[in-house]
Amino acid sequence: MKNGSKKITLSYLLISISWIFFSGTLIDSLSFSSPSQRHWLEIYKGLGFIILTAFFLYKIIDRYYKNLQRSEEQYKDMFKNNPNPMWVYDLKTLKFLEANQAAITKYGYSAEEFLSMSILDIRPVDEASRLRDYIQKKELKKSESGIWRHILKNGTIISANIISHNIVFDKKPAKLVLALDVSQKELYEKELEKQQFILQQTNEDLQTNISRLQLNQQKLSNTQKIAKIAGWTYDLEKNVFDFDSEFFELTKLPVAAERLLNLEQLFSFVHPDDIQEISNFIAGFKHLKHSQECTVRIKNHDDWSFIRFEAFIPAYFSEECKFLEGFIQDINELTKANMENKRLDEIINRIKNLIIITNQHGEIEWANTAFYETTEYSREEIIGKRPWEFINIPESSLENLNMIQKAVEKVEDFSVEIENFSKHGRHFWLQIDGSPIFDEKGCHAGYIAIENEITDRKQKDARINEQRNLLSKAAWINSHQVRKPLASILGLIELMHLARSEAEIKEYLNLLEICGNELDDLIKTSVNLVGSDLKDISQH
Protein backbone atom coordinates (compact mmCIF):
# COMPACT_ATOMS: atom_id res chain seq x y z
CA MET A 1 0.00 0.00 0.00
CA LYS A 2 2.81 2.40 0.92
CA ASN A 3 4.70 1.68 -2.30
CA GLY A 4 1.55 2.31 -4.35
CA SER A 5 0.99 5.68 -2.67
CA LYS A 6 4.62 6.66 -3.25
CA LYS A 7 4.42 5.64 -6.90
CA ILE A 8 1.28 7.73 -7.53
CA THR A 9 2.75 10.72 -5.70
CA LEU A 10 6.08 10.55 -7.54
CA SER A 11 4.34 10.16 -10.90
CA TYR A 12 2.13 13.20 -10.22
CA LEU A 13 5.18 15.20 -9.04
CA LEU A 14 7.21 14.25 -12.14
CA ILE A 15 4.37 15.15 -14.54
CA SER A 16 3.72 18.46 -12.73
CA ILE A 17 7.36 19.56 -12.72
CA SER A 18 7.84 18.58 -16.36
CA TRP A 19 4.65 20.41 -17.46
CA ILE A 20 5.47 23.58 -15.50
CA PHE A 21 9.06 23.69 -16.76
CA PHE A 22 8.52 22.91 -20.43
CA SER A 23 5.22 24.84 -20.83
CA GLY A 24 6.63 27.87 -19.04
CA THR A 25 9.78 27.76 -21.21
CA LEU A 26 7.66 27.47 -24.34
CA ILE A 27 5.43 30.44 -23.39
CA ASP A 28 8.46 32.58 -22.54
CA SER A 29 9.96 31.83 -25.94
CA LEU A 30 6.82 33.07 -27.78
CA SER A 31 6.07 36.68 -28.62
CA PHE A 32 2.59 38.09 -28.05
CA SER A 33 0.94 41.08 -29.69
CA SER A 34 -1.20 41.75 -26.63
CA PRO A 35 -1.34 40.70 -22.95
CA SER A 36 -4.70 39.00 -23.52
CA GLN A 37 -3.08 36.45 -25.83
CA ARG A 38 -0.64 35.42 -23.11
CA HIS A 39 -3.51 35.39 -20.60
CA TRP A 40 -5.58 32.95 -22.70
CA LEU A 41 -2.53 30.80 -23.38
CA GLU A 42 -1.90 30.55 -19.62
CA ILE A 43 -5.54 29.44 -19.18
CA TYR A 44 -5.18 26.79 -21.92
CA LYS A 45 -1.91 25.64 -20.30
CA GLY A 46 -3.69 25.14 -16.96
CA LEU A 47 -6.57 23.25 -18.56
CA GLY A 48 -4.12 21.06 -20.45
CA PHE A 49 -2.24 20.31 -17.23
CA ILE A 50 -5.47 19.29 -15.48
CA ILE A 51 -6.54 17.02 -18.35
CA LEU A 52 -3.10 15.45 -18.74
CA THR A 53 -2.56 14.77 -15.02
CA ALA A 54 -6.12 13.49 -14.61
CA PHE A 55 -5.52 11.01 -17.47
CA PHE A 56 -2.22 9.76 -16.08
CA LEU A 57 -3.54 9.56 -12.51
CA TYR A 58 -6.53 7.55 -13.75
CA LYS A 59 -4.23 5.11 -15.53
CA ILE A 60 -1.88 4.74 -12.54
CA ILE A 61 -4.68 4.32 -9.97
CA ASP A 62 -6.57 1.90 -12.23
CA ARG A 63 -3.45 -0.23 -12.69
CA TYR A 64 -2.70 -0.12 -8.95
CA TYR A 65 -6.17 -1.31 -7.94
CA LYS A 66 -6.09 -4.08 -10.55
CA ASN A 67 -2.79 -5.31 -9.08
CA LEU A 68 -4.27 -5.07 -5.58
CA GLN A 69 -7.29 -7.09 -6.69
CA ARG A 70 -5.05 -9.77 -8.23
CA SER A 71 -3.02 -9.90 -5.00
CA GLU A 72 -6.18 -10.36 -2.91
CA GLU A 73 -7.34 -13.13 -5.22
CA GLN A 74 -3.97 -14.88 -4.88
CA TYR A 75 -4.18 -14.75 -1.08
CA LYS A 76 -7.71 -16.11 -1.21
CA ASP A 77 -6.54 -18.97 -3.44
CA MET A 78 -3.66 -19.69 -1.03
CA PHE A 79 -6.20 -19.86 1.82
CA LYS A 80 -8.80 -21.98 0.03
CA ASN A 81 -6.36 -24.38 -1.67
CA ASN A 82 -3.95 -24.80 1.26
CA PRO A 83 -3.59 -28.56 1.95
CA ASN A 84 -3.64 -27.85 5.70
CA PRO A 85 -6.78 -26.87 7.63
CA MET A 86 -7.17 -23.11 7.95
CA TRP A 87 -9.92 -20.85 9.23
CA VAL A 88 -10.68 -17.30 10.28
CA TYR A 89 -12.59 -16.47 13.46
CA ASP A 90 -13.89 -13.30 15.12
CA LEU A 91 -11.66 -12.18 18.01
CA LYS A 92 -14.66 -10.83 19.97
CA THR A 93 -17.27 -13.57 19.50
CA LEU A 94 -14.85 -16.44 18.67
CA LYS A 95 -17.26 -17.38 15.83
CA PHE A 96 -15.89 -18.92 12.65
CA LEU A 97 -15.94 -16.43 9.78
CA GLU A 98 -14.38 -18.64 7.08
CA ALA A 99 -12.93 -22.17 6.72
CA ASN A 100 -11.01 -23.65 3.80
CA GLN A 101 -11.73 -26.96 2.06
CA ALA A 102 -8.96 -28.77 3.95
CA ALA A 103 -10.61 -27.85 7.28
CA ILE A 104 -14.00 -28.99 6.01
CA THR A 105 -12.51 -32.32 4.86
CA LYS A 106 -10.41 -32.90 7.98
CA TYR A 107 -12.97 -31.94 10.64
CA GLY A 108 -16.06 -33.29 8.83
CA TYR A 109 -18.19 -30.17 9.22
CA SER A 110 -19.76 -28.44 6.23
CA ALA A 111 -19.03 -24.80 5.45
CA GLU A 112 -22.45 -23.79 6.82
CA GLU A 113 -21.85 -25.78 10.01
CA PHE A 114 -18.49 -24.11 10.52
CA LEU A 115 -20.05 -20.64 10.19
CA SER A 116 -22.65 -21.49 12.84
CA MET A 117 -19.99 -22.63 15.33
CA SER A 118 -17.26 -21.04 17.45
CA ILE A 119 -13.73 -22.25 18.09
CA LEU A 120 -14.95 -23.60 21.46
CA ASP A 121 -17.22 -26.10 19.67
CA ILE A 122 -14.30 -28.06 18.12
CA ARG A 123 -12.64 -28.71 21.47
CA PRO A 124 -13.30 -31.22 24.25
CA VAL A 125 -14.85 -29.77 27.41
CA ASP A 126 -11.55 -29.60 29.32
CA GLU A 127 -9.81 -27.96 26.34
CA ALA A 128 -12.63 -25.39 26.06
CA SER A 129 -11.98 -24.37 29.67
CA ARG A 130 -8.28 -24.17 28.97
CA LEU A 131 -9.00 -21.94 25.94
CA ARG A 132 -11.12 -19.57 28.04
CA ASP A 133 -8.26 -19.23 30.55
CA TYR A 134 -5.86 -18.70 27.65
CA ILE A 135 -8.04 -15.89 26.28
CA GLN A 136 -8.46 -14.23 29.69
CA LYS A 137 -4.67 -14.07 30.04
CA LYS A 138 -4.61 -12.25 26.66
CA GLU A 139 -2.21 -14.80 25.20
CA LEU A 140 -4.02 -14.87 21.83
CA LYS A 141 -1.50 -12.36 20.51
CA LYS A 142 1.09 -15.14 20.29
CA SER A 143 1.65 -16.40 16.74
CA GLU A 144 2.43 -19.93 17.94
CA SER A 145 -0.14 -21.15 20.46
CA GLY A 146 1.29 -24.65 20.93
CA ILE A 147 -0.43 -28.04 20.87
CA TRP A 148 -4.22 -28.21 21.38
CA ARG A 149 -6.69 -31.09 21.27
CA HIS A 150 -9.50 -30.79 18.72
CA ILE A 151 -12.55 -32.98 18.30
CA LEU A 152 -13.74 -33.97 14.83
CA LYS A 153 -17.39 -34.30 13.89
CA ASN A 154 -17.17 -38.11 14.17
CA GLY A 155 -15.89 -37.77 17.77
CA THR A 156 -12.21 -38.49 17.05
CA ILE A 157 -9.81 -36.36 19.11
CA ILE A 158 -6.64 -35.15 17.40
CA SER A 159 -3.66 -33.08 18.51
CA ALA A 160 -3.12 -29.89 16.48
CA ASN A 161 -0.24 -27.47 16.46
CA ILE A 162 -1.84 -24.01 16.16
CA ILE A 163 -0.15 -21.12 14.32
CA SER A 164 -2.13 -17.88 14.02
CA HIS A 165 -1.89 -14.25 12.94
CA ASN A 166 -4.06 -11.20 13.62
CA ILE A 167 -5.90 -9.89 10.52
CA VAL A 168 -8.87 -7.69 9.61
CA PHE A 169 -11.65 -9.70 7.96
CA ASP A 170 -14.79 -7.95 6.66
CA LYS A 171 -13.77 -4.89 8.73
CA LYS A 172 -13.64 -6.99 11.91
CA PRO A 173 -10.63 -7.85 14.07
CA ALA A 174 -10.03 -11.54 13.40
CA LYS A 175 -7.46 -14.31 13.66
CA LEU A 176 -6.15 -16.42 10.76
CA VAL A 177 -5.37 -19.94 12.03
CA LEU A 178 -3.31 -22.78 10.55
CA ALA A 179 -3.92 -26.16 12.28
CA LEU A 180 -1.33 -28.89 11.75
CA ASP A 181 -2.37 -32.41 12.78
CA VAL A 182 0.51 -33.78 14.90
CA SER A 183 -1.32 -36.79 16.35
CA GLN A 184 0.76 -39.28 14.39
CA LYS A 185 3.91 -37.34 15.24
CA GLU A 186 3.12 -37.60 18.95
CA LEU A 187 2.73 -41.37 18.61
CA TYR A 188 6.09 -41.53 16.84
CA GLU A 189 7.70 -39.40 19.55
CA LYS A 190 6.33 -41.62 22.31
CA GLU A 191 7.61 -44.71 20.51
CA LEU A 192 10.95 -42.99 19.98
CA GLU A 193 11.17 -42.13 23.69
CA LYS A 194 10.48 -45.76 24.49
CA GLN A 195 13.21 -46.93 22.11
CA GLN A 196 15.61 -44.32 23.48
CA PHE A 197 14.94 -45.55 27.00
CA ILE A 198 15.67 -49.13 25.92
CA LEU A 199 18.83 -47.95 24.13
CA GLN A 200 19.91 -45.98 27.19
CA GLN A 201 19.47 -49.05 29.36
CA THR A 202 21.48 -51.08 26.84
CA ASN A 203 24.24 -48.46 26.82
CA GLU A 204 24.36 -48.40 30.61
CA ASP A 205 24.69 -52.19 30.66
CA LEU A 206 27.39 -51.93 28.02
CA GLN A 207 29.27 -49.29 30.04
CA THR A 208 29.09 -51.54 33.08
CA ASN A 209 30.56 -54.43 31.09
CA ILE A 210 33.29 -52.20 29.65
CA SER A 211 34.21 -50.98 33.14
CA ARG A 212 34.55 -54.55 34.32
CA LEU A 213 36.70 -55.33 31.30
CA GLN A 214 38.91 -52.31 32.01
CA LEU A 215 39.48 -53.46 35.59
CA ASN A 216 40.68 -56.87 34.36
CA GLN A 217 42.75 -55.58 31.45
CA GLN A 218 44.33 -52.31 32.63
CA LYS A 219 47.37 -52.58 30.38
CA LEU A 220 45.26 -53.15 27.27
CA SER A 221 43.03 -50.21 28.26
CA ASN A 222 46.03 -47.86 28.57
CA THR A 223 47.40 -49.01 25.21
CA GLN A 224 44.06 -48.40 23.52
CA LYS A 225 43.78 -44.96 25.08
CA ILE A 226 47.25 -43.94 23.95
CA ALA A 227 46.89 -45.40 20.43
CA LYS A 228 44.08 -42.94 19.66
CA ILE A 229 46.71 -40.21 19.41
CA ALA A 230 50.20 -41.62 18.98
CA GLY A 231 51.74 -44.03 21.46
CA TRP A 232 55.29 -44.71 22.50
CA THR A 233 57.33 -46.50 25.12
CA TYR A 234 60.67 -45.48 26.53
CA ASP A 235 63.41 -47.75 27.88
CA LEU A 236 64.97 -45.92 30.83
CA GLU A 237 67.99 -48.27 30.77
CA LYS A 238 68.81 -47.93 27.06
CA ASN A 239 67.41 -44.35 26.60
CA VAL A 240 65.49 -45.47 23.49
CA PHE A 241 62.01 -44.48 22.27
CA ASP A 242 59.78 -47.01 20.52
CA PHE A 243 57.20 -44.91 18.63
CA ASP A 244 53.99 -46.07 16.95
CA SER A 245 53.63 -45.44 13.24
CA GLU A 246 51.10 -42.69 14.04
CA PHE A 247 53.92 -40.71 15.66
CA PHE A 248 55.78 -40.35 12.36
CA GLU A 249 52.53 -39.44 10.58
CA LEU A 250 51.76 -36.68 13.08
CA THR A 251 55.26 -35.23 13.25
CA LYS A 252 56.09 -35.76 9.55
CA LEU A 253 59.49 -37.15 10.63
CA PRO A 254 61.22 -39.75 8.48
CA VAL A 255 60.30 -43.26 9.67
CA ALA A 256 63.22 -44.74 11.62
CA ALA A 257 64.32 -48.36 11.26
CA GLU A 258 62.17 -50.47 13.56
CA ARG A 259 60.58 -47.17 14.74
CA LEU A 260 63.34 -46.76 17.36
CA LEU A 261 64.94 -43.41 18.23
CA ASN A 262 67.44 -42.74 20.96
CA LEU A 263 67.55 -39.39 22.77
CA GLU A 264 70.28 -37.97 20.56
CA GLN A 265 68.35 -38.84 17.41
CA LEU A 266 65.19 -37.27 18.82
CA PHE A 267 67.12 -34.15 19.87
CA SER A 268 68.14 -33.62 16.23
CA PHE A 269 64.47 -32.92 15.39
CA VAL A 270 63.68 -30.86 18.52
CA HIS A 271 64.02 -27.06 18.61
CA PRO A 272 67.34 -26.17 20.32
CA ASP A 273 65.53 -24.12 22.99
CA ASP A 274 63.36 -27.13 23.92
CA ILE A 275 66.02 -29.84 24.24
CA GLN A 276 66.46 -29.13 27.97
CA GLU A 277 62.66 -29.35 28.40
CA ILE A 278 62.43 -32.89 27.07
CA SER A 279 65.60 -33.90 28.92
CA ASN A 280 64.02 -32.79 32.21
CA PHE A 281 60.86 -34.64 31.17
CA ILE A 282 62.71 -37.97 30.93
CA ALA A 283 64.90 -37.27 33.99
CA GLY A 284 61.82 -36.77 36.15
CA PHE A 285 60.82 -40.40 35.77
CA LYS A 286 64.28 -41.51 36.90
CA HIS A 287 63.36 -39.79 40.16
CA LEU A 288 60.19 -41.95 40.22
CA LYS A 289 57.69 -39.23 39.33
CA HIS A 290 54.48 -41.08 38.52
CA SER A 291 53.41 -38.99 35.51
CA GLN A 292 54.27 -35.71 33.83
CA GLU A 293 54.08 -33.87 30.53
CA CYS A 294 55.92 -31.29 28.47
CA THR A 295 55.50 -29.36 25.22
CA VAL A 296 58.30 -29.05 22.67
CA ARG A 297 58.70 -27.88 19.08
CA ILE A 298 59.60 -30.53 16.51
CA LYS A 299 60.90 -29.87 13.00
CA ASN A 300 58.18 -30.05 10.37
CA HIS A 301 59.62 -29.32 6.92
CA ASP A 302 60.55 -25.59 7.07
CA ASP A 303 58.52 -24.87 10.20
CA TRP A 304 58.19 -26.00 13.81
CA SER A 305 55.16 -27.83 15.23
CA PHE A 306 54.15 -27.82 18.90
CA ILE A 307 53.95 -31.40 20.24
CA ARG A 308 52.81 -32.34 23.74
CA PHE A 309 54.51 -35.34 25.36
CA GLU A 310 52.75 -37.07 28.25
CA ALA A 311 53.82 -40.28 30.03
CA PHE A 312 53.27 -42.31 33.16
CA ILE A 313 54.91 -45.21 34.98
CA PRO A 314 52.88 -48.34 34.19
CA ALA A 315 51.77 -50.88 36.77
CA TYR A 316 54.27 -53.45 35.53
CA PHE A 317 57.25 -51.10 36.14
CA SER A 318 60.02 -52.82 38.11
CA GLU A 319 63.78 -53.05 38.43
CA GLU A 320 63.78 -55.67 35.70
CA CYS A 321 61.33 -53.79 33.46
CA LYS A 322 62.01 -50.03 33.47
CA PHE A 323 59.70 -48.81 30.72
CA LEU A 324 57.53 -45.71 30.42
CA GLU A 325 54.27 -45.60 28.50
CA GLY A 326 53.25 -42.36 26.90
CA PHE A 327 51.57 -40.58 24.04
CA ILE A 328 52.01 -37.43 22.01
CA GLN A 329 49.43 -34.92 20.81
CA ASP A 330 49.83 -32.44 18.01
CA ILE A 331 48.75 -29.12 19.58
CA ASN A 332 50.36 -26.89 16.97
CA GLU A 333 47.21 -25.18 15.73
CA LEU A 334 45.81 -24.77 19.23
CA THR A 335 49.05 -23.34 20.60
CA LYS A 336 49.53 -20.92 17.71
CA ALA A 337 45.87 -19.86 17.95
CA ASN A 338 46.33 -19.19 21.67
CA MET A 339 49.48 -17.20 20.97
CA GLU A 340 47.71 -15.18 18.29
CA ASN A 341 44.72 -14.61 20.57
CA LYS A 342 47.04 -13.47 23.34
CA ARG A 343 48.80 -11.07 20.96
CA LEU A 344 45.48 -9.69 19.72
CA ASP A 345 44.24 -9.40 23.29
CA GLU A 346 47.30 -7.34 24.21
CA ILE A 347 46.78 -5.09 21.17
CA ILE A 348 43.05 -4.60 21.87
CA ASN A 349 43.69 -3.87 25.54
CA ARG A 350 46.11 -1.10 24.53
CA ILE A 351 43.49 0.59 22.36
CA LYS A 352 41.91 3.60 24.05
CA ASN A 353 38.50 2.90 22.47
CA LEU A 354 36.03 0.94 24.60
CA ILE A 355 35.21 -2.45 23.05
CA ILE A 356 32.62 -5.01 24.17
CA ILE A 357 31.40 -8.26 22.61
CA THR A 358 28.00 -9.77 23.47
CA ASN A 359 26.25 -13.02 22.65
CA GLN A 360 23.04 -13.25 20.60
CA HIS A 361 21.01 -12.39 23.72
CA GLY A 362 22.87 -9.11 24.24
CA GLU A 363 24.79 -10.42 27.27
CA ILE A 364 28.40 -9.23 27.56
CA GLU A 365 30.98 -11.97 26.99
CA TRP A 366 34.14 -9.84 26.75
CA ALA A 367 35.29 -6.25 27.27
CA ASN A 368 38.69 -4.62 26.90
CA THR A 369 40.66 -2.80 29.59
CA ALA A 370 39.56 0.64 28.39
CA PHE A 371 35.91 -0.28 29.03
CA TYR A 372 36.59 -1.30 32.66
CA GLU A 373 38.71 1.83 33.26
CA THR A 374 36.16 4.24 31.78
CA THR A 375 32.99 2.73 33.33
CA GLU A 376 34.78 1.82 36.60
CA TYR A 377 32.96 -1.55 36.70
CA SER A 378 34.81 -4.81 37.33
CA ARG A 379 34.65 -7.90 35.12
CA GLU A 380 32.48 -9.73 37.64
CA GLU A 381 29.95 -6.88 37.60
CA ILE A 382 29.31 -6.88 33.83
CA ILE A 383 30.02 -10.32 32.34
CA GLY A 384 26.75 -12.09 31.57
CA LYS A 385 24.72 -8.89 31.82
CA ARG A 386 23.20 -6.66 29.15
CA PRO A 387 24.75 -3.16 29.00
CA TRP A 388 21.44 -1.42 29.75
CA GLU A 389 21.05 -3.48 32.94
CA PHE A 390 23.87 -1.69 34.75
CA ILE A 391 24.80 1.52 32.89
CA ASN A 392 23.64 4.78 34.48
CA ILE A 393 22.31 7.32 31.97
CA PRO A 394 20.19 10.48 32.34
CA GLU A 395 16.70 10.77 30.88
CA SER A 396 18.09 12.85 27.98
CA SER A 397 19.79 9.72 26.58
CA LEU A 398 16.93 7.24 27.09
CA GLU A 399 15.75 7.71 23.51
CA ASN A 400 19.20 6.78 22.15
CA LEU A 401 19.30 3.79 24.50
CA ASN A 402 15.95 2.64 23.07
CA MET A 403 17.45 2.99 19.56
CA ILE A 404 20.25 0.61 20.57
CA GLN A 405 17.79 -1.93 22.02
CA LYS A 406 15.59 -1.84 18.91
CA ALA A 407 18.62 -2.25 16.61
CA VAL A 408 19.77 -5.26 18.66
CA GLU A 409 16.30 -6.80 18.44
CA LYS A 410 16.31 -6.33 14.64
CA VAL A 411 19.98 -7.46 14.32
CA GLU A 412 20.97 -4.15 12.66
CA ASP A 413 23.95 -1.81 12.81
CA PHE A 414 23.62 1.25 15.03
CA SER A 415 25.55 4.44 15.74
CA VAL A 416 24.49 6.75 18.57
CA GLU A 417 25.88 9.32 20.97
CA ILE A 418 24.91 8.65 24.57
CA GLU A 419 25.46 10.47 27.86
CA ASN A 420 26.64 8.26 30.70
CA PHE A 421 27.84 8.12 34.28
CA SER A 422 30.51 5.77 35.56
CA LYS A 423 30.00 3.54 38.57
CA HIS A 424 31.39 6.26 40.86
CA GLY A 425 29.52 9.14 39.18
CA ARG A 426 32.01 10.47 36.60
CA HIS A 427 30.09 12.14 33.77
CA PHE A 428 31.15 11.31 30.21
CA TRP A 429 29.85 11.02 26.61
CA LEU A 430 30.31 8.03 24.27
CA GLN A 431 30.01 7.63 20.50
CA ILE A 432 28.86 3.99 20.17
CA ASP A 433 29.06 2.08 16.87
CA GLY A 434 27.67 -1.47 16.99
CA SER A 435 27.53 -4.24 14.41
CA PRO A 436 26.06 -7.76 14.58
CA ILE A 437 28.41 -10.77 14.46
CA PHE A 438 27.56 -13.85 12.42
CA ASP A 439 29.10 -17.31 12.61
CA GLU A 440 30.39 -19.36 9.68
CA LYS A 441 26.84 -20.59 9.00
CA GLY A 442 25.48 -17.06 8.77
CA CYS A 443 23.62 -17.32 12.09
CA HIS A 444 23.54 -14.34 14.44
CA ALA A 445 26.15 -14.94 17.15
CA GLY A 446 26.19 -11.61 18.97
CA TYR A 447 27.33 -7.96 18.72
CA ILE A 448 30.56 -6.01 18.80
CA ALA A 449 30.40 -2.41 19.95
CA ILE A 450 33.27 0.09 19.62
CA GLU A 451 32.81 3.09 21.89
CA ASN A 452 34.78 6.33 21.63
CA GLU A 453 34.71 8.83 24.49
CA ILE A 454 33.69 12.25 23.11
CA THR A 455 33.36 14.14 26.40
CA ASP A 456 35.88 16.84 25.34
CA ARG A 457 34.09 17.45 22.05
CA LYS A 458 30.72 17.67 23.78
CA GLN A 459 32.11 20.17 26.31
CA LYS A 460 33.58 22.28 23.49
CA ASP A 461 30.22 22.21 21.69
CA ALA A 462 28.53 23.37 24.90
CA ARG A 463 30.98 26.28 25.28
CA ILE A 464 30.46 27.28 21.65
CA ASN A 465 26.69 27.28 22.18
CA GLU A 466 27.13 29.50 25.26
CA GLN A 467 29.26 31.93 23.28
CA ARG A 468 26.67 31.96 20.50
CA ASN A 469 23.91 32.75 23.02
CA LEU A 470 25.95 35.62 24.49
CA LEU A 471 26.62 37.10 21.08
CA SER A 472 22.90 36.81 20.28
CA LYS A 473 22.11 38.66 23.51
CA ALA A 474 24.58 41.43 22.64
CA ALA A 475 23.18 41.66 19.13
CA TRP A 476 19.66 42.03 20.56
CA ILE A 477 20.83 44.88 22.80
CA ASN A 478 22.53 46.62 19.88
CA SER A 479 19.60 46.15 17.54
CA HIS A 480 16.76 47.09 19.95
CA GLN A 481 17.84 49.16 22.96
CA VAL A 482 20.53 51.16 21.11
CA ARG A 483 18.03 52.09 18.39
CA LYS A 484 15.99 54.36 20.72
CA PRO A 485 18.74 56.89 21.75
CA LEU A 486 20.26 56.71 18.25
CA ALA A 487 16.91 57.59 16.66
CA SER A 488 16.50 60.44 19.16
CA ILE A 489 19.93 61.81 18.26
CA LEU A 490 19.17 61.72 14.54
CA GLY A 491 15.83 63.46 15.18
CA LEU A 492 17.41 66.20 17.29
CA ILE A 493 20.05 66.83 14.62
CA GLU A 494 17.26 67.30 12.06
CA LEU A 495 15.47 69.73 14.41
CA MET A 496 18.68 71.71 14.91
CA HIS A 497 18.79 72.34 11.18
CA LEU A 498 15.31 73.87 11.49
CA ALA A 499 16.01 75.86 14.68
CA ARG A 500 15.41 79.65 14.51
CA SER A 501 17.16 80.83 17.67
CA GLU A 502 20.23 80.24 19.78
CA ALA A 503 18.08 79.26 22.75
CA GLU A 504 16.35 76.59 20.75
CA ILE A 505 19.68 75.21 19.51
CA LYS A 506 21.04 75.19 23.07
CA GLU A 507 18.01 73.22 24.26
CA TYR A 508 18.58 70.67 21.47
CA LEU A 509 22.24 70.36 22.43
CA ASN A 510 21.25 69.56 26.04
CA LEU A 511 18.92 66.87 24.78
CA LEU A 512 21.66 65.53 22.48
CA GLU A 513 23.99 65.25 25.47
CA ILE A 514 21.36 63.25 27.41
CA CYS A 515 20.77 60.87 24.45
CA GLY A 516 24.53 60.49 23.91
CA ASN A 517 25.09 59.57 27.56
CA GLU A 518 22.24 57.08 27.36
CA LEU A 519 23.77 55.53 24.18
CA ASP A 520 27.20 55.41 25.83
CA ASP A 521 25.78 53.59 28.89
CA LEU A 522 24.10 50.99 26.67
CA ILE A 523 27.30 50.34 24.69
CA LYS A 524 29.33 49.99 27.90
CA THR A 525 26.72 47.60 29.33
CA SER A 526 26.81 45.47 26.16
CA VAL A 527 30.62 45.37 26.06
CA ASN A 528 30.90 44.52 29.78
CA LEU A 529 28.24 41.80 29.48
CA VAL A 530 29.83 40.03 26.52
CA GLY A 531 33.41 40.56 27.69
CA SER A 532 32.89 39.18 31.21
CA ASP A 533 30.81 36.19 30.10
CA LEU A 534 33.23 35.27 27.30
CA LYS A 535 36.08 35.49 29.81
CA ASP A 536 34.23 33.05 32.14
CA ILE A 537 33.65 30.61 29.27
CA SER A 538 37.29 30.74 28.10
CA GLN A 539 38.48 29.92 31.64
CA HIS A 540 36.54 26.65 31.45
ZIVENJO-V788315 format. One line per field, one symbol per residue. psi: psi as a letter, one per 30 degrees, with the letter a starting at -180 (. if undefined). burial: I if it has 9 or more other ideal C-beta (glycine too) atoms within 8 Angstrom, else O. Layout:
psi=???
burial=???
This chain:
psi=eeeeeeeeeeeeeeeeeeeeeeeeeeefflkkflfeeeeeeeeeeeeeeeeeeeeeeeeeeeeefeeeeeeeeeeeeeeegkfkkklklkfefgkkfkkleeeeeeffkleeeefgllfffgkleeeeeeeeeeeeghgffkejfaklklklegfkklkkjkklkklkkhgkklkkkkjkjgeeeeeeeeeeeeeeeeeeeeeeeeeeeeeeeeefieeeeeeeeeffdjlllkjfefhkkjklefefeefglkklkggkkleeeefffkkeffeeefeeeefeffghkellllklkkkjcglkkkkkkklljlfgklefiikkklllkjgeeeeeeeeeeeeeeeeeffkfkkklklafggkkfkkleeeeeefgllefffkflkefffljllffgeeeeeeeeeeeeghllljlkkklkleggkklkkjkjkklkkafggkkfakkkkkkkgeeeeeeeeeeeeeeeeeeeeeeeefeefeeeeeeeeeeeeeeffkfleeeeeeeeeeeeeeeeeeeeeeeeeeeeeeeeeeeeff.
burial=OOOIOOIIOOIIOOIIOOIIOOIOOOIOOOOOOOOOIIOOIIOOIOOIIOOIIOOIIOOIIOOIOOIIOOOOOOOOOOIOOIOOIIIIIIIOOIIIIIIIOIIIOIIOIOOOIIIOIIIIOOIOOOIIOOIIOIIOOOOIOOOOIOOIIIIIOOOOIIIIIIIIOIOOIOOIOIIIIIIOIIOOOIOOOOOOOOOOOOOOOOOOOOOOOOOOIIOOOIIOIIIOOIIOIIIIIIIIOOIIIIIIOIIIOIIOIOOIOOIIIIIOIIIOIIIOOIIOIIIIIIOIIOOOOOOIIIIIIIIIOOOOIIIIIIIIIIOOOOOOOIIIIIIIIIIIOOIIOOOOOOOOOOOIIOIOOIIIIIOOOIIIOOIIOIIIOIIIIOOOOIOOIIIOOIOOIOOOIIOIIOIIIOIIOOOOOIOIIIIIIIOOOOOIIIIIIIOIIOOOOOOOOIIIIIIIIIIOOIIOOOIOOIIOOIIOIIOOIIOOOIOOIIOIIOOIIOIIOOIOOOOIIOOIIOIIOOIIOIIOOIIOIIOOIIOOIIOOIOOO
